[in-house]
């Protein structure tokens, strides 16, 4: 990344806006070769951005007050997928390294120990001024963004930002993003041990721990474990699945992980539309923007739950570097089996490959 002063960045950003009319912050940062958070730091000079006095688990003090502002839109993204969900923060919990919100609409796992800085942002436009709270990790990549919407109590939103404003912000120092760890050689993996442990998983949450203990990558595990647990399916299965569940009304869960958290949608999806290389869900309170050409591989994955006596089947999408772009599950009642309609869809993609 290039090194520029905040003053130089602000000049460059304003020039880009004049030439292009408007430009998204992430795109502007990539074009200028700087972290997105560096652009917000530069904008502190024109008064459109204020630094927040929270970092790491200190953010819990702000997040736990989010229910008082009412409806907001929460945005979580990675390089290839953007998850936008509107709702109210509810049922929040915090521990020493993370927080969660288990509301009817806002469903978040927030890895706040990784959030290094935050900003209150006002983006002005001829139509509307957008107010948001934005949090970033050590590399300056966005962890999550929380936007005021039509149902937001703006007096409380502005007051909340004011209560956590940092009046004496220091110059930000950014670190290089973590490098994706390379998989161990396939021949070093004890596949029988992997299969044995996989079959004895108490619940889906134990999966990551199993991978860590075995020293195996997620996609590597899916590739090696065997077809009774995981099957490669065409990337086109994602678009086909979304169109099928939209037509049938079958509710699904959509998980997207970003640098600082995981966001989940649970419910039906309705409007599926492809625009300029992005596969989109464009529903009133849930938007997903998936650059599916970036999906390098896709797997149908089955995990048993010995604690609850049923299987959990998902459609997992991976980038070329092996990181998860997004995952799709069926919605099911607690303790109930998966819907047959979901299993029929997934099995159809598997059988299509075998045919």
VENCORWO-V236813 format. One record per residue. RES is the residue in one small letter. SS is DSSP state (helix for helix, strand for strand, loop for the rest). PHI is phi in radians with two decimals (999 if undefined). NEAR is the number of other C-alpha atoms within 8 Angstrom. Layout:
res={RES	RES}
ss={SS	SS}
phi={PHI	PHI}
near={NEAR	NEAR}
//
This chain:
res={x	x	x	x	x	x	x	x	x	x	x	x	x	x	x	x	x	x	x	x	x	x	x	x	x	x	x	x	x	x	x	x	x	x	x	x	x	x	x	x	x	x	x	x	x	x	x	x	x	x	x	x	x	x	x	x	x	x	x	x	x	x	x	x	x	x	x	x	x	x	x	x	x	x	x	x	x	x	x	x	x	x	x	x	x	x	x	x	x	x	x	x	x	x	x	x	x	x	x	x	x	x	x	x	x	x	x	x	x	x	x	x	x	x	x	x	x	x	x	x	x	x	x	x	x	x	x	x	x	x	x	x	x	x	x	x	x	x	x	x	x	x	x	x	x	x	x	x	x	x	x	x	x	x	x	x	x	x	x	x	x	x	x	x	x	x	x	x	x	x	x	x	x	x	x	x	x	x	x	x	x	x	x	x	x	x	x	x	x	x	x	x	x	x	x	x	x	x	x	x	x	x	x	x	x	x	x	x	x	x	x	x	x	x	x	x	x	x	x	x	x	x	x	x	x	x	x	x	x	x	x	x	x	x	x	x	x	x	x	x	x	x	x	x	x	x	x	x	x	x	x	x	x	x	x	x	x	x	x	x	x	x	x	x	x	x	x	x	x	x	x	x	x	x	x	x	x	x	x	x	x	x	x	x	x	x	x	x	x	x	x	x	x	x	x	x	x	x	x	x	x	x	x	x	x	x	x	x	x	x	x	x	x	x	x	x	x	x	x	x	x	x	x	x	x	x	x	x	x	x	x	x	x	x	x	x	x	x	x	x	x	x	x	x	x	x	x	x	x	x	x	x	x	x	x}
ss={loop	loop	loop	loop	loop	helix	helix	helix	helix	helix	helix	helix	helix	helix	helix	helix	helix	helix	helix	helix	loop	loop	loop	loop	helix	helix	helix	helix	helix	helix	helix	helix	loop	loop	loop	helix	helix	helix	helix	helix	helix	helix	helix	helix	helix	helix	loop	loop	strand	strand	strand	strand	loop	loop	loop	helix	helix	helix	helix	helix	helix	helix	helix	loop	loop	helix	helix	helix	helix	strand	strand	strand	strand	strand	strand	strand	strand	loop	loop	loop	strand	strand	strand	strand	strand	strand	strand	loop	loop	loop	loop	strand	strand	strand	loop	loop	loop	loop	strand	strand	strand	strand	loop	loop	loop	loop	strand	strand	strand	strand	loop	helix	helix	helix	loop	loop	strand	strand	strand	strand	strand	strand	strand	loop	loop	loop	loop	loop	loop	strand	strand	strand	strand	strand	strand	strand	loop	loop	loop	loop	loop	strand	strand	strand	strand	strand	strand	strand	strand	strand	strand	strand	loop	helix	helix	helix	helix	helix	helix	helix	helix	helix	helix	loop	strand	loop	loop	loop	loop	loop	loop	loop	loop	loop	loop	loop	loop	loop	loop	loop	loop	loop	loop	loop	loop	helix	helix	helix	loop	loop	helix	helix	helix	helix	helix	helix	helix	helix	helix	loop	loop	loop	loop	helix	helix	helix	helix	helix	helix	helix	helix	helix	helix	helix	loop	loop	loop	helix	helix	helix	helix	helix	helix	helix	loop	loop	loop	loop	loop	strand	strand	strand	strand	loop	loop	helix	helix	helix	helix	helix	helix	helix	helix	helix	helix	helix	helix	helix	loop	loop	loop	strand	strand	strand	strand	strand	strand	strand	loop	loop	strand	strand	strand	strand	strand	strand	strand	loop	loop	loop	loop	strand	strand	strand	strand	loop	loop	strand	strand	strand	strand	strand	strand	loop	loop	strand	strand	strand	strand	strand	loop	helix	helix	helix	loop	loop	strand	strand	strand	strand	strand	strand	strand	strand	strand	loop	loop	loop	loop	strand	strand	strand	strand	strand	strand	strand	strand	strand	loop	loop	loop	loop	loop	strand	strand	strand	strand	strand	strand	strand	loop	loop	loop	loop	loop	loop	loop	loop	loop	helix	helix	helix	helix	helix	helix	helix	helix	helix	helix	helix	helix	helix	helix	helix	loop}
phi={999	-1.40	-1.94	-2.35	-1.25	-1.05	-1.11	-1.14	-1.11	-1.12	-1.09	-1.11	-1.11	-1.12	-1.11	-1.09	-1.14	-1.15	-1.34	-1.83	1.48	-2.70	-2.65	-1.21	-1.02	-1.12	-1.15	-1.11	-1.09	-1.12	-1.16	-1.53	1.28	-2.33	-1.12	-1.03	-1.10	-1.16	-1.19	-1.19	-1.05	-1.12	-1.28	-1.01	-1.33	-1.79	1.46	-1.51	-2.39	-2.20	-1.25	-1.71	-1.61	-2.39	-2.72	1.05	-1.23	-1.04	-1.10	-0.96	-1.08	-1.39	-1.07	-1.18	-1.69	-1.05	-1.00	-1.24	-1.59	1.40	-1.06	-2.50	-1.95	-1.80	-2.04	-2.20	-2.58	-2.20	-1.11	-2.17	-2.63	-2.13	-2.04	-2.15	-2.29	-1.79	2.99	-2.01	-1.14	-2.54	0.81	-1.61	-2.40	-2.42	-2.28	-1.35	-2.39	-2.73	-2.34	-2.54	-2.35	-2.02	-1.51	-1.12	-2.11	-1.43	-2.24	-2.33	-1.99	-1.92	-1.50	-1.20	-1.06	-1.63	-1.48	-1.75	-2.71	-2.53	-2.45	-1.74	-2.15	-2.09	-1.74	-1.58	-2.61	-1.05	-1.55	-2.81	-1.64	-1.76	-1.77	-2.65	-1.97	-2.21	-2.16	-2.31	-1.56	-1.09	-1.60	1.51	-1.50	-1.18	-1.44	-2.53	-2.25	-2.12	-1.85	-1.23	-2.29	-1.03	-1.59	-1.41	-1.35	-1.16	-1.07	-1.26	-1.09	-1.15	-1.12	-1.08	-1.08	-1.13	-1.11	-1.98	-1.31	-1.61	-1.39	-2.29	-1.21	-1.60	-1.14	-1.32	-2.08	-1.84	-1.87	-1.18	-1.11	-1.08	-1.48	-1.13	-1.22	-1.25	-1.20	-1.18	-0.98	-0.94	-1.18	-1.52	-1.58	-1.48	-1.14	-1.13	-1.13	-1.03	-1.12	-1.11	-1.16	-1.02	-1.20	-1.92	-1.03	-1.23	-2.74	-1.09	-1.23	-1.45	-1.12	-1.10	-1.11	-1.06	-1.08	-1.12	-1.14	-1.53	1.15	-2.20	-1.29	-1.07	-1.16	-1.04	-1.09	-1.13	-1.24	-1.72	-1.24	2.00	-1.24	-1.34	-2.03	-2.64	-2.39	-1.23	-2.27	-1.11	-1.03	-1.08	-1.05	-1.14	-1.12	-1.06	-1.09	-1.10	-1.14	-1.16	-1.26	-1.15	-1.23	-1.54	1.46	-1.15	-1.28	-2.29	-1.98	-2.16	-1.85	-2.30	-1.88	-1.97	-1.08	-2.32	3.01	-2.20	-2.08	-2.24	-1.89	-2.24	2.55	-1.25	-2.16	-2.22	-1.82	-1.82	-2.52	-1.72	-2.42	0.84	1.49	-1.95	-1.63	-2.13	-1.85	-2.14	-1.70	-0.97	-2.14	-2.57	-2.15	-2.23	-2.17	-2.03	-1.48	-1.26	-1.18	-1.49	-1.28	-1.52	-2.72	-2.42	-2.26	-1.58	-2.15	-2.07	-2.12	-1.38	-2.13	-1.20	-1.24	-1.98	1.27	-2.62	-1.66	-2.16	-1.97	-2.30	-1.98	-1.89	-1.98	-2.13	-1.43	-1.07	-1.47	1.56	-1.38	-1.38	-1.51	-2.85	-2.40	-2.19	-2.28	-1.47	-1.48	-2.50	-1.21	-0.96	1.45	-1.57	-1.27	-1.17	-1.07	-1.06	-1.10	-1.19	-1.09	-1.12	-1.06	-1.10	-1.11	-1.13	-1.21	-1.12	-1.16	-1.11	-1.25	-1.28	-1.16}
near={5	6	5	6	6	10	8	8	11	11	8	8	10	8	8	12	10	8	6	7	7	7	9	6	8	7	8	12	12	10	6	7	8	11	12	14	10	11	15	11	12	11	11	11	9	6	7	10	14	11	14	12	8	10	11	11	11	8	10	10	7	10	7	8	9	10	9	7	12	12	14	14	12	12	12	16	15	11	4	10	13	13	13	12	13	12	12	12	13	10	8	10	7	9	6	6	9	12	13	12	13	11	10	7	10	17	12	11	11	10	11	14	11	9	16	12	13	14	12	14	13	10	8	7	6	5	4	6	9	10	10	11	12	13	13	16	14	13	10	12	11	15	15	14	12	11	12	14	8	5	8	11	10	8	6	9	11	8	8	10	11	7	6	10	11	9	5	4	6	4	4	6	4	7	7	6	6	4	4	6	4	4	7	9	6	6	5	6	9	7	8	6	7	11	10	8	9	11	8	9	13	10	11	10	6	9	10	7	8	10	12	8	6	8	7	11	10	8	8	10	11	13	10	7	11	10	6	6	10	13	13	10	12	9	11	6	9	8	8	8	9	10	9	8	13	13	7	6	9	9	11	14	12	11	11	16	14	12	10	15	14	12	13	11	13	10	8	10	13	10	8	12	8	8	7	4	8	10	14	12	13	11	9	5	8	12	13	12	11	10	11	10	6	8	13	10	12	13	12	14	13	11	12	15	14	10	6	8	8	11	10	12	12	11	13	13	14	15	12	9	6	9	8	10	14	12	12	11	11	12	10	8	6	4	7	7	8	13	8	6	7	10	10	8	9	10	8	8	11	12	8	7	8	5	4}
//
